[in-house]
Structure formats: structure tokens, C-alpha cells
Amino acid sequence: MRMRKKKNLPQRMEKAASVLVTEPEALRGRWREEYPGYGRLFAELGCGKGSFTAGTAAAEKDAFLVALERVPDAMIMAMEKAVAAELANVRFLDTDVARLGEIFSEGELDRIYINFCDPWPGKKHAKRRLTAPSFLALYRTALRPGGQIHFKTDNAPLFAWSLETLREAGFTLSEVTEDLHAAGPVGVMTDYEAKFYAEGKPICRCVATKEDA
Ligand SMILES: C[S@@+](CC[C@H](N)C(=O)[O-])C[C@H]1O[C@@H](n2cnc3c(N)ncnc32)[C@H](O)[C@@H]1O
């Protein structure tokens, strides 16, 4: 995401600091202890401006949602949405998804959301896609048995490629669709998704489950 630098970013970050976790490694294996009272622990990878983050935290009050984003100029908007909505069950990490294993212990997560990740077209950069095998191995470790990845994209080639990588990584696929909103809007939309939906662009979605074995 190309994002214009925000001049007043430090001041805005300070104002929204209540929803930022600055040392997430210290909570590895302890997220439930630190934030008790939630039945489930979710992570969202690359939350961007956070409409989905705030909407999901509001809709899933029994879950605690940890949103990762490596561009603070986008993440500040997500943080401000969470603060404005007074959401207690969401926190933000200014970090790269590649560090997931340092942040969550084995089996700690119930669900991972990947929404409209950068497609990185071309074989040369395929490794950078958030559904590339090396990332899927990280997610598999962090998810509990039965845990799920919920994946949405507007990019049909990326979707087809990801169905393969997910299968090869041992996930079971369900709810596979190449036109999620064919019969009207479904679920909480992300910022990118709302834009694509308004343009009439079909949205692909699937759920990938880590089986018990
Ligand atoms: C295309 S945007 C989608 C944003 C949001 N999920 C949505 O659907 O509106 C992808 C976002 O993922 C973030 N991102 C991409 N790769 C990342 C990584 N390795 N670690 C953390 N964030 C990442 C980008 O900075 C960007 O904000």
C-alpha cells in the first residue's frame, strides 16, 4: 500500500497508544493471560486502515483480535477507529507478519484473517505473498488444531495459487467462492473490499482449516 507520510504521526500514535502493543514478543504464549475473559484469539495480517478490524472486533465480542501491520501511516487510522469505537478486544502491532512465530506460541491462535494481501505478481516475488508456503508454515504452527485461516482477495490468479499452497500445506478448504457478494453483501468488509464491491469487482474467499492430525 502506498501511503503518504503523516506529519503528525508521532502525536497521533501517542493519542491512540492504549491500543498499541510495543513489545508483543513478551506476550508470546501469554496473550490469554494478559487479556483474560475472551474465548478465542484471532490475528489479522496486514490490517491496513482497519475498517475490517474495528467491524470484526465489534461483531465478535467474545474474541480478542490482534492486528499486525508494517505501515504505521495506515495502521494509525485503524488504531483511531478502534479507540473511537471504544473497543476493548483489539490491539495493534507495528510489525512484519514474518515475525508471527516470535509473537504467538505453538497452537495459540484460533483464527487468522488475511484480507487483500499484496498479490506480488511474477514468480520472482512469489515468496513475498502472505499465502506463500513459508508464511503458511508459520500460520500452521501458530494455529491450534481445528484453527482456521479466513482468506479474501479480489485477485483471481492469487486466489487460485493460494488454494494450491493452502492444500499443499495440509489445510482443508471450505466455503470456497469466487464471488462472495453475488447475492448481496456478506460479512464485515475491509477498506479495499468496500472499494472493489462498489466497482462491481467479484471477491474471492475461502476458509482453510488445520485438521487435528
Ligand atoms: C492491499 S493492503 C490491504 C489492507 C486491508 N487488509 C484491506 O483489505 O483493506 C495490504 C496491507 O498489508 C500490509 N502488509 C503487506 N505485507 C505485510 C507484512 N509482511 N507484514 C505486515 N503487513 C503487511 C500492507 O502494508 C498493507 O497495509
The ligand as an SDF file (V2000), in Angstrom:
LIG
                    3D

 27 29  0  0  0  0  0  0  0  0999 V2000
   -3.5640   -4.2720   -0.0520 C   0  0  0  0  0  0  0  0  0  0  0  0
   -3.4870   -3.7690    1.5930 S   0  0  0  0  0  0  0  0  0  0  0  0
   -4.9930   -4.4160    2.3180 C   0  0  0  0  0  0  0  0  0  0  0  0
   -5.3410   -3.7660    3.6250 C   0  0  0  0  0  0  0  0  0  0  0  0
   -6.5800   -4.3270    4.3280 C   0  0  0  0  0  0  0  0  0  0  0  0
   -6.3790   -5.7050    4.7290 N   0  0  0  0  0  0  0  0  0  0  0  0
   -7.7970   -4.2010    3.4430 C   0  0  0  0  0  0  0  0  0  0  0  0
   -8.2630   -5.2260    2.9200 O   0  0  0  0  0  0  0  0  0  0  0  0
   -8.3120   -3.0900    3.3140 O   0  0  0  0  0  0  0  0  0  0  0  0
   -2.2620   -4.8830    2.2740 C   0  0  0  0  0  0  0  0  0  0  0  0
   -1.7730   -4.4380    3.6340 C   0  0  0  0  0  0  0  0  0  0  0  0
   -0.9320   -5.4570    4.1640 O   0  0  0  0  0  0  0  0  0  0  0  0
    0.2280   -4.8630    4.7130 C   0  0  0  0  0  0  0  0  0  0  0  0
    1.3030   -5.8580    4.6210 N   0  0  0  0  0  0  0  0  0  0  0  0
    1.7550   -6.4310    3.4980 C   0  0  0  0  0  0  0  0  0  0  0  0
    2.7340   -7.3170    3.7740 N   0  0  0  0  0  0  0  0  0  0  0  0
    2.9090   -7.2770    5.1240 C   0  0  0  0  0  0  0  0  0  0  0  0
    3.7610   -7.9390    6.0250 C   0  0  0  0  0  0  0  0  0  0  0  0
    4.6670   -8.8380    5.5860 N   0  0  0  0  0  0  0  0  0  0  0  0
    3.6640   -7.6660    7.3400 N   0  0  0  0  0  0  0  0  0  0  0  0
    2.7500   -6.7570    7.7840 C   0  0  0  0  0  0  0  0  0  0  0  0
    1.9080   -6.0930    6.9700 N   0  0  0  0  0  0  0  0  0  0  0  0
    1.9740   -6.3480    5.6650 C   0  0  0  0  0  0  0  0  0  0  0  0
    0.4660   -3.6380    3.8540 C   0  0  0  0  0  0  0  0  0  0  0  0
    1.2620   -2.6710    4.4930 O   0  0  0  0  0  0  0  0  0  0  0  0
   -0.9500   -3.1660    3.5810 C   0  0  0  0  0  0  0  0  0  0  0  0
   -1.4130   -2.2810    4.5830 O   0  0  0  0  0  0  0  0  0  0  0  0
  1  2  1  0
  2  3  1  0
  2 10  1  0
  3  4  1  0
  4  5  1  0
  5  6  1  0
  5  7  1  0
  7  8  2  0
  7  9  1  0
 10 11  1  0
 11 12  1  0
 11 26  1  0
 12 13  1  0
 13 14  1  0
 13 24  1  0
 14 15  1  0
 14 23  1  0
 15 16  2  0
 16 17  1  0
 17 18  1  0
 17 23  2  0
 18 19  1  0
 18 20  2  0
 20 21  1  0
 21 22  2  0
 22 23  1  0
 24 25  1  0
 24 26  1  0
 26 27  1  0
M  CHG  2   2   1   9  -1
M  END
$$$$
